[in-house]
């Protein structure tokens, strides 16, 4: 049985049940990397938002929306990205979890005519004295993620969204 860097035993059981292990293995072979490509960099650095997943020491998950002007997330090394943290509601759910469990997941989505999804999994650190901090007005910390698994995710089911204004 082939060992996987991407799939858990639970995923493997479901792949076997639904006869998708072969395609899952092929996808892992073709799309799983540990360094950002130019295409990844473009998607990340033009993203106005992403979703940031963490889990505390007991494994309780949390996911946050992180947004800003394109360029607020930067690829800072072959396998590293960084983004600012701004004062929010003061709960520190995501960043508090990092003090207990550094494993994170990031999901970048581009909607529109050329939809794309990119997943980044790795370990994160936070720093209130990071050299990037002065470049982000009103940020209080910089989060750096050392990517361990980077993979494009099928855009097949990304809905085409029209930008609309909403008034309650």
N, CA and C atoms as an extended XYZ file, in Angstrom:
504
Properties=species:S:1:pos:R:3:atomname:S:1:resname:S:1:resid:I:1 pbc="F F F"
N         0.845       -1.180        0.000 N   UNK     1
C         0.000        0.000        0.000 CA  UNK     1
C         0.889        1.241        0.000 C   UNK     1
N         0.634        2.150       -0.909 N   UNK     2
C         1.431        3.350       -1.065 CA  UNK     2
C         1.183        4.317        0.102 C   UNK     2
N         2.285        4.794        0.710 N   UNK     3
C         2.165        5.785        1.773 CA  UNK     3
C         1.870        7.149        1.155 C   UNK     3
N         1.081        7.947        1.841 N   UNK     4
C         0.674        9.238        1.317 CA  UNK     4
C         1.097       10.360        2.253 C   UNK     4
N         1.535       11.472        1.671 N   UNK     5
C         1.820       12.684        2.444 CA  UNK     5
C         0.577       13.561        2.544 C   UNK     5
N        -0.438       13.222        1.791 N   UNK     6
C        -1.616       14.069        1.690 CA  UNK     6
C        -2.850       13.480        2.354 C   UNK     6
N        -3.005       12.174        2.285 N   UNK     7
C        -4.254       11.554        2.726 CA  UNK     7
C        -4.112       10.830        4.058 C   UNK     7
N        -5.110       10.970        4.897 N   UNK     8
C        -5.170       10.263        6.169 CA  UNK     8
C        -5.735        8.864        5.941 C   UNK     8
N        -5.680        8.041        6.971 N   UNK     9
C        -6.271        6.701        6.872 CA  UNK     9
C        -7.779        6.801        6.638 C   UNK     9
N        -8.410        7.800        7.231 N   UNK    10
C        -9.843        7.999        6.999 CA  UNK    10
C       -10.136        8.299        5.545 C   UNK    10
N        -9.311        9.169        4.937 N   UNK    11
C        -9.484        9.475        3.515 CA  UNK    11
C        -9.260        8.225        2.677 C   UNK    11
N        -8.249        7.439        3.045 N   UNK    12
C        -7.955        6.214        2.297 CA  UNK    12
C        -9.123        5.229        2.354 C   UNK    12
N        -9.744        5.080        3.503 N   UNK    13
C       -10.889        4.168        3.623 CA  UNK    13
C       -12.025        4.604        2.700 C   UNK    13
N       -12.291        5.903        2.650 N   UNK    14
C       -13.356        6.398        1.769 CA  UNK    14
C       -12.961        6.271        0.302 C   UNK    14
N       -11.694        6.526       -0.015 N   UNK    15
C       -11.233        6.339       -1.395 CA  UNK    15
C       -11.437        4.891       -1.826 C   UNK    15
N       -11.132        3.959       -0.937 N   UNK    16
C       -11.324        2.543       -1.263 CA  UNK    16
C       -12.811        2.219       -1.403 C   UNK    16
N       -13.607        2.740       -0.517 N   UNK    17
C       -15.053        2.469       -0.565 CA  UNK    17
C       -15.680        2.974       -1.859 C   UNK    17
N       -15.236        4.160       -2.316 N   UNK    18
C       -15.817        4.756       -3.515 CA  UNK    18
C       -14.912        4.603       -4.742 C   UNK    18
N       -13.929        3.712       -4.653 N   UNK    19
C       -13.047        3.378       -5.773 CA  UNK    19
C       -12.402        4.614       -6.406 C   UNK    19
N       -11.854        5.492       -5.554 N   UNK    20
C       -11.201        6.696       -6.078 CA  UNK    20
C        -9.724        6.779       -5.682 C   UNK    20
N        -9.171        5.720       -5.109 N   UNK    21
C        -7.775        5.755       -4.669 CA  UNK    21
C        -6.825        6.020       -5.839 C   UNK    21
N        -7.067        5.396       -6.988 N   UNK    22
C        -6.169        5.582       -8.132 CA  UNK    22
C        -6.110        7.043       -8.558 C   UNK    22
N        -7.269        7.671       -8.654 N   UNK    23
C        -7.265        9.081       -9.062 CA  UNK    23
C        -6.684        9.958       -7.958 C   UNK    23
N        -6.936        9.619       -6.701 N   UNK    24
C        -6.371       10.379       -5.586 CA  UNK    24
C        -4.840       10.288       -5.611 C   UNK    24
N        -4.315        9.090       -5.869 N   UNK    25
C        -2.863        8.922       -5.952 CA  UNK    25
C        -2.287        9.717       -7.115 C   UNK    25
N        -2.978        9.696       -8.227 N   UNK    26
C        -2.510       10.445       -9.407 CA  UNK    26
C        -2.510       11.940       -9.128 C   UNK    26
N        -3.555       12.437       -8.464 N   UNK    27
C        -3.605       13.850       -8.113 CA  UNK    27
C        -2.462       14.218       -7.167 C   UNK    27
N        -2.213       13.366       -6.184 N   UNK    28
C        -1.107       13.632       -5.256 CA  UNK    28
C         0.220       13.692       -6.008 C   UNK    28
N         0.422       12.770       -6.934 N   UNK    29
C         1.644       12.739       -7.744 CA  UNK    29
C         1.826       14.007       -8.563 C   UNK    29
N         0.741       14.487       -9.139 N   UNK    30
C         0.813       15.599      -10.087 CA  UNK    30
C         0.758       16.986       -9.450 C   UNK    30
N         0.034       17.145       -8.334 N   UNK    31
C        -0.200       18.507       -7.841 CA  UNK    31
C         0.434       18.830       -6.498 C   UNK    31
N         0.852       17.852       -5.732 N   UNK    32
C         1.406       18.131       -4.408 CA  UNK    32
C         2.853       18.576       -4.525 C   UNK    32
N         3.142       19.777       -4.018 N   UNK    33
C         4.509       20.313       -4.025 CA  UNK    33
C         4.801       20.933       -2.663 C   UNK    33
N         6.059       21.226       -2.432 N   UNK    34
C         6.472       21.850       -1.172 CA  UNK    34
C         7.008       23.255       -1.384 C   UNK    34
N         7.062       23.707       -2.648 N   UNK    35
C         7.535       25.059       -2.954 CA  UNK    35
C         6.513       25.747       -3.849 C   UNK    35
N         6.377       27.051       -3.642 N   UNK    36
C         5.426       27.828       -4.432 CA  UNK    36
C         5.934       27.999       -5.863 C   UNK    36
N         5.015       27.863       -6.813 N   UNK    37
C         5.328       28.143       -8.218 CA  UNK    37
C         4.973       29.601       -8.500 C   UNK    37
N         5.331       30.086       -9.680 N   UNK    38
C         4.945       31.441      -10.071 CA  UNK    38
C         3.427       31.583      -10.125 C   UNK    38
N         2.734       30.530      -10.556 N   UNK    39
C         1.264       30.553      -10.606 CA  UNK    39
C         0.686       30.652       -9.202 C   UNK    39
N         1.248       29.911       -8.260 N   UNK    40
C         0.802       30.014       -6.862 CA  UNK    40
C         1.025       31.422       -6.330 C   UNK    40
N         2.216       31.964       -6.580 N   UNK    41
C         2.560       33.308       -6.101 CA  UNK    41
C         1.547       34.337       -6.628 C   UNK    41
N         1.226       34.241       -7.905 N   UNK    42
C         0.283       35.199       -8.505 CA  UNK    42
C        -1.077       35.100       -7.832 C   UNK    42
N        -1.564       33.902       -7.628 N   UNK    43
C        -2.869       33.727       -6.977 CA  UNK    43
C        -2.840       34.278       -5.556 C   UNK    43
N        -1.814       33.927       -4.788 N   UNK    44
C        -1.716       34.357       -3.391 CA  UNK    44
C        -1.583       35.871       -3.289 C   UNK    44
N        -0.690       36.456       -4.064 N   UNK    45
C        -0.395       37.878       -3.901 CA  UNK    45
C        -1.429       38.799       -4.531 C   UNK    45
N        -2.359       38.249       -5.303 N   UNK    46
C        -3.458       39.076       -5.824 CA  UNK    46
C        -4.773       38.792       -5.107 C   UNK    46
N        -4.730       37.891       -4.142 N   UNK    47
C        -5.950       37.510       -3.427 CA  UNK    47
C        -6.399       38.628       -2.482 C   UNK    47
N        -7.686       38.986       -2.527 N   UNK    48
C        -8.213       39.955       -1.570 CA  UNK    48
C        -8.669       39.283       -0.270 C   UNK    48
N        -8.625       37.934       -0.235 N   UNK    49
C        -9.050       37.209        0.962 CA  UNK    49
C        -8.627       35.758        0.865 C   UNK    49
N        -8.628       35.102        2.022 N   UNK    50
C        -8.436       33.653        2.089 CA  UNK    50
C        -9.052       33.168        3.392 C   UNK    50
N        -9.146       31.857        3.536 N   UNK    51
C        -9.648       31.248        4.762 CA  UNK    51
C        -8.472       30.600        5.486 C   UNK    51
N        -8.410       30.792        6.802 N   UNK    52
C        -7.291       30.368        7.633 CA  UNK    52
C        -7.801       29.406        8.692 C   UNK    52
N        -7.366       28.150        8.627 N   UNK    53
C        -7.826       27.123        9.558 CA  UNK    53
C        -6.734       26.780       10.568 C   UNK    53
N        -7.154       26.678       11.821 N   UNK    54
C        -6.271       26.287       12.913 CA  UNK    54
C        -7.005       25.255       13.764 C   UNK    54
N        -6.292       24.663       14.696 N   UNK    55
C        -6.906       23.770       15.683 CA  UNK    55
C        -6.143       23.955       16.991 C   UNK    55
N        -6.862       23.926       18.090 N   UNK    56
C        -6.201       24.091       19.388 CA  UNK    56
C        -5.534       22.782       19.813 C   UNK    56
N        -4.974       22.754       21.009 N   UNK    57
C        -4.240       21.579       21.490 CA  UNK    57
C        -5.114       20.341       21.568 C   UNK    57
N        -6.410       20.519       21.741 N   UNK    58
C        -7.330       19.380       21.819 CA  UNK    58
C        -7.911       19.006       20.455 C   UNK    58
N        -7.470       19.686       19.409 N   UNK    59
C        -7.933       19.363       18.067 CA  UNK    59
C        -9.218       20.054       17.654 C   UNK    59
N        -9.723       20.983       18.488 N   UNK    60
C       -10.943       21.710       18.122 CA  UNK    60
C       -10.610       22.713       17.022 C   UNK    60
N       -11.278       22.599       15.873 N   UNK    61
C       -10.942       23.445       14.727 CA  UNK    61
C       -11.563       24.838       14.815 C   UNK    61
N       -10.942       25.740       14.096 N   UNK    62
C       -11.457       27.091       13.924 CA  UNK    62
C       -11.045       27.529       12.523 C   UNK    62
N       -11.885       28.309       11.885 N   UNK    63
C       -11.537       28.846       10.572 CA  UNK    63
C       -11.928       30.317       10.558 C   UNK    63
N       -11.046       31.127        9.984 N   UNK    64
C       -11.260       32.569        9.937 CA  UNK    64
C       -11.143       33.071        8.512 C   UNK    64
N       -11.900       34.094        8.234 N   UNK    65
C       -11.755       34.848        6.990 CA  UNK    65
C       -10.644       35.857        7.228 C   UNK    65
N        -9.695       35.952        6.319 N   UNK    66
C        -8.644       36.966        6.366 CA  UNK    66
C        -8.724       37.730        5.060 C   UNK    66
N        -8.825       39.043        5.149 N   UNK    67
C        -8.959       39.835        3.936 CA  UNK    67
C        -8.180       41.126        3.993 C   UNK    67
N        -7.942       41.690        2.820 N   UNK    68
C        -7.223       42.952        2.695 CA  UNK    68
C        -7.051       43.289        1.225 C   UNK    68
N        -6.351       44.368        0.978 N   UNK    69
C        -6.062       44.734       -0.403 CA  UNK    69
C        -5.117       43.692       -0.999 C   UNK    69
N        -5.271       43.385       -2.290 N   UNK    70
C        -4.337       42.447       -2.912 CA  UNK    70
C        -2.894       42.841       -2.579 C   UNK    70
N        -2.118       41.843       -2.200 N   UNK    71
C        -0.748       42.081       -1.762 CA  UNK    71
C        -0.585       41.985       -0.257 C   UNK    71
N        -1.705       41.847        0.465 N   UNK    72
C        -1.585       41.745        1.915 CA  UNK    72
C        -1.009       40.397        2.336 C   UNK    72
N        -1.069       39.402        1.459 N   UNK    73
C        -0.379       38.130        1.694 CA  UNK    73
C         0.796       38.109        0.733 C   UNK    73
N         1.952       37.768        1.243 N   UNK    74
C         3.151       37.773        0.411 CA  UNK    74
C         3.871       36.435        0.498 C   UNK    74
N         4.336       35.974       -0.645 N   UNK    75
C         5.217       34.817       -0.670 CA  UNK    75
C         6.605       35.366       -0.353 C   UNK    75
N         7.170       34.935        0.774 N   UNK    76
C         8.428       35.496        1.264 CA  UNK    76
C         9.617       34.555        1.116 C   UNK    76
N         9.373       33.371        0.619 N   UNK    77
C        10.438       32.400        0.403 CA  UNK    77
C         9.913       31.265       -0.440 C   UNK    77
N        10.771       30.330       -0.815 N   UNK    78
C        10.336       29.234       -1.677 CA  UNK    78
C         9.132       28.466       -1.123 C   UNK    78
N         9.064       28.347        0.211 N   UNK    79
C         7.976       27.607        0.861 CA  UNK    79
C         7.348       28.415        1.991 C   UNK    79
N         7.487       29.726        1.948 N   UNK    80
C         6.987       30.555        3.053 CA  UNK    80
C         6.120       31.691        2.532 C   UNK    80
N         5.062       31.957        3.288 N   UNK    81
C         4.255       33.147        3.028 CA  UNK    81
C         4.027       33.865        4.349 C   UNK    81
N         3.648       35.129        4.251 N   UNK    82
C         3.417       35.933        5.451 CA  UNK    82
C         2.225       36.843        5.221 C   UNK    82
N         1.505       37.138        6.303 N   UNK    83
C         0.393       38.078        6.233 CA  UNK    83
C         0.248       38.779        7.581 C   UNK    83
N        -0.336       39.997        7.553 N   UNK    84
C        -0.513       40.744        8.794 CA  UNK    84
C        -1.766       40.310        9.540 C   UNK    84
N        -1.727       40.510       10.843 N   UNK    85
C        -2.919       40.323       11.660 CA  UNK    85
C        -3.311       41.693       12.199 C   UNK    85
N        -4.585       42.007       12.067 N   UNK    86
C        -5.102       43.297       12.517 CA  UNK    86
C        -5.977       43.104       13.745 C   UNK    86
N        -6.073       44.151       14.533 N   UNK    87
C        -6.934       44.135       15.702 CA  UNK    87
C        -8.363       43.870       15.257 C   UNK    87
N        -8.955       42.833       15.797 N   UNK    88
C       -10.339       42.491       15.464 CA  UNK    88
C       -11.200       42.603       16.698 C   UNK    88
N       -11.870       41.523       17.023 N   UNK    89
C       -12.777       41.532       18.166 CA  UNK    89
C       -12.070       41.152       19.466 C   UNK    89
N       -10.765       40.905       19.413 N   UNK    90
C       -10.003       40.615       20.618 CA  UNK    90
C       -10.107       39.184       21.110 C   UNK    90
N       -10.776       38.305       20.364 N   UNK    91
C       -10.914       36.913       20.817 CA  UNK    91
C        -9.642       36.098       20.570 C   UNK    91
N        -8.891       36.395       19.519 N   UNK    92
C        -7.664       35.681       19.164 CA  UNK    92
C        -7.871       34.178       19.065 C   UNK    92
N        -8.993       33.761       18.477 N   UNK    93
C        -9.274       32.324       18.321 CA  UNK    93
C        -8.204       31.641       17.464 C   UNK    93
N        -7.946       32.165       16.285 N   UNK    94
C        -6.973       31.522       15.395 CA  UNK    94
C        -5.562       31.630       15.940 C   UNK    94
N        -5.142       32.842       16.259 N   UNK    95
C        -3.764       33.022       16.705 CA  UNK    95
C        -3.529       32.407       18.072 C   UNK    95
N        -4.538       32.364       18.908 N   UNK    96
C        -4.408       31.695       20.198 CA  UNK    96
C        -4.163       30.210       20.029 C   UNK    96
N        -4.805       29.618       19.040 N   UNK    97
C        -4.578       28.197       18.766 CA  UNK    97
C        -3.137       27.940       18.352 C   UNK    97
N        -2.534       28.900       17.647 N   UNK    98
C        -1.146       28.715       17.191 CA  UNK    98
C        -0.178       28.567       18.354 C   UNK    98
N        -0.506       29.146       19.507 N   UNK    99
C         0.355       28.998       20.687 CA  UNK    99
C         0.365       27.554       21.184 C   UNK    99
N        -0.670       26.784       20.820 N   UNK   100
C        -0.804       25.400       21.268 CA  UNK   100
C        -0.527       24.389       20.160 C   UNK   100
N        -0.786       24.779       18.916 N   UNK   101
C        -0.702       23.854       17.789 CA  UNK   101
C        -0.382       24.683       16.547 C   UNK   101
N         0.804       24.523       16.021 N   UNK   102
C         1.250       25.374       14.914 CA  UNK   102
C         0.739       24.922       13.544 C   UNK   102
N         0.055       23.780       13.460 N   UNK   103
C        -0.445       23.287       12.175 CA  UNK   103
C        -1.586       24.175       11.671 C   UNK   103
N        -1.515       24.571       10.396 N   UNK   104
C        -2.536       25.437        9.799 CA  UNK   104
C        -2.882       24.972        8.391 C   UNK   104
N        -4.022       25.440        7.924 N   UNK   105
C        -4.440       25.243        6.542 CA  UNK   105
C        -4.944       26.569        6.006 C   UNK   105
N        -4.591       26.887        4.778 N   UNK   106
C        -5.053       28.105        4.125 CA  UNK   106
C        -5.733       27.705        2.823 C   UNK   106
N        -6.834       28.359        2.519 N   UNK   107
C        -7.560       28.102        1.285 CA  UNK   107
C        -7.746       29.423        0.558 C   UNK   107
N        -7.141       29.506       -0.619 N   UNK   108
C        -7.276       30.679       -1.491 CA  UNK   108
C        -8.227       30.298       -2.617 C   UNK   108
N        -9.185       31.187       -2.908 N   UNK   109
C       -10.145       30.929       -3.991 CA  UNK   109
C       -10.206       32.157       -4.883 C   UNK   109
N       -10.113       31.924       -6.189 N   UNK   110
C       -10.358       32.996       -7.153 CA  UNK   110
C       -11.663       32.655       -7.853 C   UNK   110
N       -12.633       33.545       -7.709 N   UNK   111
C       -13.913       33.386       -8.385 CA  UNK   111
C       -13.835       34.112       -9.719 C   UNK   111
N       -14.772       33.859      -10.592 N   UNK   112
C       -14.826       34.594      -11.852 CA  UNK   112
C       -14.675       33.681      -13.037 C   UNK   112
N       -14.195       34.260      -14.151 N   UNK   113
C       -14.098       33.525      -15.404 CA  UNK   113
C       -13.052       32.415      -15.369 C   UNK   113
N       -12.000       32.601      -14.590 N   UNK   114
C       -10.952       31.591      -14.480 CA  UNK   114
C       -10.809       31.185      -13.013 C   UNK   114
N       -11.785       30.434      -12.499 N   UNK   115
C       -11.744       30.077      -11.079 CA  UNK   115
C       -10.539       29.192      -10.753 C   UNK   115
N       -10.091       29.324       -9.525 N   UNK   116
C        -8.936       28.549       -9.078 CA  UNK   116
C        -9.005       28.412       -7.563 C   UNK   116
N        -8.529       27.278       -7.081 N   UNK   117
C        -8.425       27.021       -5.639 CA  UNK   117
C        -7.019       26.552       -5.342 C   UNK   117
N        -6.454       27.044       -4.255 N   UNK   118
C        -5.130       26.618       -3.825 CA  UNK   118
C        -5.173       26.352       -2.330 C   UNK   118
N        -4.683       25.194       -1.940 N   UNK   119
C        -4.594       24.841       -0.519 CA  UNK   119
C        -3.126       24.874       -0.105 C   UNK   119
N        -2.898       25.407        1.080 N   UNK   120
C        -1.557       25.449        1.657 CA  UNK   120
C        -1.674       24.893        3.069 C   UNK   120
N        -0.873       23.886        3.372 N   UNK   121
C        -0.842       23.322        4.723 CA  UNK   121
C         0.581       23.418        5.236 C   UNK   121
N         0.715       23.771        6.498 N   UNK   122
C         2.056       23.892        7.065 CA  UNK   122
C         2.000       24.263        8.526 C   UNK   122
N         3.047       24.952        8.951 N   UNK   123
C         3.163       25.387       10.348 CA  UNK   123
C         3.348       26.891       10.382 C   UNK   123
N         2.698       27.511       11.344 N   UNK   124
C         2.712       28.970       11.428 CA  UNK   124
C         3.369       29.450       12.712 C   UNK   124
N         3.937       30.642       12.606 N   UNK   125
C         4.469       31.348       13.769 CA  UNK   125
C         3.937       32.775       13.721 C   UNK   125
N         3.901       33.423       14.876 N   UNK   126
C         3.491       34.826       14.936 CA  UNK   126
C         4.621       35.630       15.569 C   UNK   126
N         4.749       36.892       15.131 N   UNK   127
C         5.841       37.726       15.614 CA  UNK   127
C         5.386       39.180       15.647 C   UNK   127
N         5.500       39.799       16.803 N   UNK   128
C         5.143       41.219       16.915 CA  UNK   128
C         6.315       42.119       16.586 C   UNK   128
N         7.484       41.537       16.282 N   UNK   129
C         8.662       42.321       15.900 CA  UNK   129
C         9.166       41.945       14.510 C   UNK   129
N         8.311       41.337       13.709 N   UNK   130
C         8.693       40.898       12.371 CA  UNK   130
C         9.068       42.111       11.517 C   UNK   130
N        10.113       42.007       10.686 N   UNK   131
C        10.510       43.138        9.839 CA  UNK   131
C         9.438       43.591        8.846 C   UNK   131
N         8.455       42.749        8.539 N   UNK   132
C         7.367       43.161        7.642 CA  UNK   132
C         6.335       44.060        8.332 C   UNK   132
N         6.300       44.040        9.644 N   UNK   133
C         5.248       44.739       10.389 CA  UNK   133
C         5.074       46.202        9.976 C   UNK   133
N         6.132       46.995        9.826 N   UNK   134
C         5.934       48.408        9.444 CA  UNK   134
C         5.305       48.609        8.063 C   UNK   134
N         5.320       47.566        7.234 N   UNK   135
C         4.750       47.690        5.890 CA  UNK   135
C         3.225       47.570        5.879 C   UNK   135
N         2.650       47.209        7.010 N   UNK   136
C         1.206       47.030        7.098 CA  UNK   136
C         0.660       47.926        8.209 C   UNK   136
N         0.200       49.083        7.811 N   UNK   137
C        -0.326       50.059        8.766 CA  UNK   137
C        -1.424       49.435        9.635 C   UNK   137
N        -1.348       49.666       10.913 N   UNK   138
C        -2.306       49.213       11.922 CA  UNK   138
C        -2.262       47.700       12.192 C   UNK   138
N        -1.284       46.991       11.628 N   UNK   139
C        -1.190       45.565       11.954 CA  UNK   139
C        -0.480       45.417       13.288 C   UNK   139
N        -0.821       44.370       14.016 N   UNK   140
C        -0.215       44.168       15.328 CA  UNK   140
C         0.745       42.981       15.368 C   UNK   140
N         0.620       42.075       14.428 N   UNK   141
C         1.470       40.894       14.363 CA  UNK   141
C         1.630       40.483       12.903 C   UNK   141
N         2.685       39.741       12.626 N   UNK   142
C         2.840       39.104       11.319 CA  UNK   142
C         2.781       37.599       11.541 C   UNK   142
N         2.019       36.928       10.709 N   UNK   143
C         1.929       35.476       10.726 CA  UNK   143
C         2.763       34.970        9.554 C   UNK   143
N         3.673       34.064        9.844 N   UNK   144
C         4.466       33.421        8.790 CA  UNK   144
C         4.106       31.946        8.761 C   UNK   144
N         3.885       31.438        7.560 N   UNK   145
C         3.535       30.035        7.376 CA  UNK   145
C         4.632       29.365        6.567 C   UNK   145
N         5.220       28.342        7.160 N   UNK   146
C         6.181       27.498        6.452 CA  UNK   146
C         5.376       26.356        5.829 C   UNK   146
N         5.197       26.431        4.514 N   UNK   147
C         4.359       25.456        3.810 CA  UNK   147
C         5.043       24.100        3.755 C   UNK   147
N         4.267       23.059        4.033 N   UNK   148
C         4.748       21.691        3.922 CA  UNK   148
C         4.072       20.965        2.760 C   UNK   148
N         2.832       21.344        2.483 N   UNK   149
C         2.067       20.768        1.378 CA  UNK   149
C         1.316       21.902        0.679 C   UNK   149
N         1.546       22.014       -0.620 N   UNK   150
C         0.895       23.034       -1.439 CA  UNK   150
C         0.244       22.284       -2.592 C   UNK   150
N        -1.037       22.526       -2.806 N   UNK   151
C        -1.655       21.832       -3.929 CA  UNK   151
C        -2.845       22.592       -4.483 C   UNK   151
N        -2.877       22.598       -5.817 N   UNK   152
C        -4.036       23.135       -6.523 CA  UNK   152
C        -5.191       22.197       -6.267 C   UNK   152
N        -6.354       22.772       -6.110 N   UNK   153
C        -7.555       21.998       -5.844 CA  UNK   153
C        -8.521       22.259       -6.994 C   UNK   153
N        -9.189       21.248       -7.437 N   UNK   154
C       -10.078       21.328       -8.591 CA  UNK   154
C       -11.053       22.510       -8.474 C   UNK   154
N       -11.114       23.355       -9.498 N   UNK   155
C       -12.029       24.499       -9.469 CA  UNK   155
C       -13.442       24.164       -9.954 C   UNK   155
N       -13.701       22.901      -10.227 N   UNK   156
C       -14.952       22.476      -10.852 CA  UNK   156
C       -16.200       23.033      -10.176 C   UNK   156
N       -16.238       23.039       -8.869 N   UNK   157
C       -17.457       23.449       -8.171 CA  UNK   157
C       -17.374       24.841       -7.550 C   UNK   157
N       -16.480       25.672       -8.060 N   UNK   158
C       -16.439       27.052       -7.594 CA  UNK   158
C       -17.544       27.802       -8.333 C   UNK   158
N       -18.456       28.350       -7.574 N   UNK   159
C       -19.586       29.058       -8.170 CA  UNK   159
C       -19.137       30.377       -8.775 C   UNK   159
N       -19.737       30.741       -9.879 N   UNK   160
C       -19.501       32.047      -10.474 CA  UNK   160
C       -20.305       33.059       -9.661 C   UNK   160
N       -19.623       34.008       -9.076 N   UNK   161
C       -20.293       35.000       -8.226 CA  UNK   161
C       -20.300       36.353       -8.896 C   UNK   161
N       -21.431       36.973       -8.889 N   UNK   162
C       -21.552       38.351       -9.332 CA  UNK   162
C       -21.361       39.224       -8.102 C   UNK   162
N       -20.607       40.282       -8.242 N   UNK   163
C       -20.426       41.200       -7.122 CA  UNK   163
C       -21.717       42.007       -6.980 C   UNK   163
N       -22.311       41.897       -5.821 N   UNK   164
C       -23.574       42.581       -5.572 CA  UNK   164
C       -23.466       43.350       -4.256 C   UNK   164
N       -24.225       44.388       -4.140 N   UNK   165
C       -24.283       45.057       -2.858 CA  UNK   165
C       -25.442       44.468       -2.076 C   UNK   165
N       -25.292       44.423       -0.794 N   UNK   166
C       -26.304       43.825        0.060 CA  UNK   166
C       -26.773       44.864        1.063 C   UNK   166
N       -28.063       44.988        1.179 N   UNK   167
C       -28.643       45.887        2.179 CA  UNK   167
C       -29.674       45.107        2.964 C   UNK   167
N       -29.489       45.007        4.279 N   UNK   168
C       -30.491       44.255        5.083 CA  UNK   168
C       -31.822       44.955        5.136 C   UNK   168
